[in-house]
Amino acid sequence: MFLDIDIVVNGERVHVNIEEDLKITDISKDMDMVPSQIAYWGSLWAAAEEEELKAKAYYRNWKAKAGEKLVNNDNKLAEWKIRQKLEALDEFKVIKEGLSSASSNVLLAKIVYESFKAKASMLQSKGAMMRSELDSTSMKTKSTLNKEIEKTKKKETLKRVLKASRRNDKE
């Protein structure tokens, strides 16, 4: 559900597949999915916020309609009596439990989102320390080693081409 995100802002639809578009494939398995995980939990957080807003709107609408009925039945009721009668209705408890659940979902999604952001920061620090250690020992990472191998292959190919062209020039 949250792997594909469609956002419409100012009438423009934006689509992103967070699993594929945010994946980083040339680093460790632990690190490669963090951007996608952050986006996933961010979208979940946004959906939870939306649900909470809808639950609050439903509650306010229900409260206004139920209060209006009470006032129409007895327009001399004091405000505190109206509030007490509203809170005594069975539907009030159900609606408040729904609001509580919606608020909890917002907080939980935010906590997981923030945790993945912290993980990203820690992995960034870990990567910097690993690069520093590699630099001090003159060791190479897989990606830098592959780049050096590719560069060496290009140099060797260039040398062969130059030798061949020199032989052809001598002939």
C-alpha positions as CSV (number, residue, x, y, z in Angstrom):
1,M,0.0,0.0,0.0
2,F,2.7,2.5,0.9
3,L,5.3,1.3,-1.5
4,D,3.8,3.4,-4.2
5,I,2.9,6.9,-3.1
6,D,0.9,9.4,-5.2
7,I,0.8,12.9,-4.0
8,V,-1.4,15.7,-5.5
9,V,-0.2,19.2,-4.7
10,N,-1.4,22.3,-6.6
11,G,-3.2,19.9,-9.0
12,E,0.0,18.1,-10.0
13,R,0.2,14.4,-9.3
14,V,3.6,13.1,-8.2
15,H,4.3,9.4,-8.1
16,V,7.2,7.6,-6.3
17,N,7.9,3.9,-5.7
18,I,9.8,4.2,-2.5
19,E,11.2,0.7,-2.5
20,E,12.8,1.0,-5.9
21,D,13.3,4.7,-6.3
22,L,15.1,5.2,-3.0
23,K,17.1,2.0,-2.8
24,I,20.8,2.3,-2.7
25,T,22.4,-0.9,-4.1
26,D,26.1,-0.4,-3.8
27,I,26.4,-0.4,0.0
28,S,25.6,-2.9,2.8
29,K,22.2,-4.6,3.0
30,D,21.6,-2.8,6.3
31,M,22.1,0.6,4.7
32,D,20.5,0.2,1.3
33,M,16.9,0.3,2.4
34,V,17.0,3.1,5.0
35,P,15.8,5.9,2.6
36,S,12.9,3.7,1.6
37,Q,12.1,2.8,5.2
38,I,12.1,6.5,6.1
39,A,9.8,7.3,3.2
40,Y,7.5,4.4,4.0
41,W,7.1,5.4,7.6
42,G,6.8,9.1,6.7
43,S,3.9,8.2,4.4
44,L,2.3,6.0,7.1
45,W,2.7,8.9,9.5
46,A,1.0,11.2,7.0
47,A,-1.9,8.7,6.6
48,A,-2.3,8.5,10.4
49,E,-2.4,12.3,10.7
50,E,-5.1,12.3,8.0
51,E,-7.1,9.7,9.9
52,E,-6.8,11.6,13.1
53,L,-8.1,14.8,11.4
54,K,-11.0,12.9,10.0
55,A,-11.8,11.4,13.4
56,K,-11.7,14.8,15.1
57,A,-14.0,16.3,12.4
58,Y,-16.4,13.4,12.8
59,Y,-16.4,13.9,16.6
60,R,-17.1,17.7,16.3
61,N,-19.9,17.1,13.8
62,W,-21.5,14.4,16.0
63,K,-21.1,16.6,19.1
64,A,-22.7,19.6,17.3
65,K,-25.7,17.6,16.0
66,A,-26.3,15.7,19.3
67,G,-26.0,19.0,21.3
68,E,-28.4,20.7,18.9
69,K,-31.0,17.9,19.5
70,L,-30.6,18.3,23.3
71,V,-31.1,22.0,23.1
72,N,-34.1,21.6,20.8
73,N,-35.7,19.3,23.3
74,D,-35.0,21.6,26.3
75,N,-33.6,25.1,25.4
76,K,-33.3,25.9,29.1
77,L,-30.5,23.4,29.8
78,A,-27.3,24.8,31.2
79,E,-24.1,24.3,29.2
80,W,-22.7,21.9,31.8
81,K,-25.8,19.8,31.7
82,I,-25.6,19.5,27.9
83,R,-22.0,18.5,28.1
84,Q,-22.8,15.9,30.8
85,K,-25.7,14.5,28.7
86,L,-23.4,14.3,25.6
87,E,-20.7,12.5,27.5
88,A,-23.3,10.0,29.0
89,L,-24.3,8.8,25.5
90,D,-22.8,5.4,24.5
91,E,-21.7,6.8,21.1
92,F,-19.5,9.4,22.9
93,K,-17.3,6.7,24.4
94,V,-17.0,4.9,21.1
95,I,-16.0,8.1,19.3
96,K,-13.5,9.1,22.0
97,E,-11.9,5.6,21.8
98,G,-11.6,6.1,18.0
99,L,-9.9,9.5,18.6
100,S,-7.5,7.9,21.1
101,S,-6.6,5.2,18.7
102,A,-6.0,7.7,15.9
103,S,-3.8,9.8,18.1
104,S,-1.8,6.7,19.2
105,N,-1.3,5.7,15.5
106,V,0.1,9.2,14.7
107,L,2.6,8.9,17.6
108,L,3.7,5.4,16.8
109,A,4.2,6.1,13.1
110,K,6.2,9.3,14.1
111,I,8.3,7.3,16.5
112,V,9.2,4.7,13.9
113,Y,9.9,7.4,11.3
114,E,12.2,9.2,13.7
115,S,13.9,6.0,14.6
116,F,14.8,5.3,11.0
117,K,16.1,8.8,10.6
118,A,18.3,8.2,13.6
119,K,19.4,4.9,12.1
120,A,20.3,6.7,8.9
121,S,22.4,9.2,10.9
122,M,24.2,6.4,12.8
123,L,24.9,4.5,9.5
124,Q,26.3,7.6,8.0
125,S,28.7,8.0,11.0
126,K,29.5,4.3,10.7
127,G,30.3,4.7,7.0
128,A,32.5,7.7,7.7
129,M,34.4,5.8,10.4
130,M,34.9,2.8,8.1
131,R,36.2,5.1,5.3
132,S,38.6,6.7,7.7
133,E,39.8,3.3,8.9
134,L,40.2,2.1,5.3
135,D,42.2,5.3,4.4
136,S,44.5,4.8,7.3
137,T,45.2,1.2,6.3
138,S,45.3,1.9,2.5
139,M,42.6,-0.8,2.0
140,K,40.0,-0.3,-0.6
141,T,36.2,-0.6,-0.6
142,K,34.4,-2.7,-3.1
143,S,33.3,0.3,-5.1
144,T,36.7,2.0,-5.2
145,L,38.4,-1.3,-6.0
146,N,36.0,-1.8,-8.9
147,K,36.7,1.8,-10.1
148,E,40.5,1.2,-9.9
149,I,40.1,-2.1,-11.8
150,E,38.1,-0.4,-14.5
151,K,40.6,2.4,-14.7
152,T,43.5,-0.1,-15.0
153,K,41.6,-2.0,-17.8
154,K,41.2,1.3,-19.7
155,K,44.9,2.1,-19.3
156,E,45.9,-1.4,-20.5
157,T,43.5,-1.2,-23.5
158,L,45.0,2.3,-24.3
159,K,48.5,0.9,-24.1
160,R,47.6,-2.0,-26.5
161,V,46.0,0.4,-28.9
162,L,49.0,2.7,-28.9
163,K,51.4,-0.3,-29.3
164,A,49.3,-1.6,-32.2
165,S,49.2,1.8,-33.8
166,R,53.0,2.2,-33.5
167,R,53.5,-1.2,-35.1
168,N,51.2,-0.2,-37.9
169,D,53.1,3.1,-38.3
170,K,56.4,1.2,-38.6
171,E,55.1,-1.1,-41.2
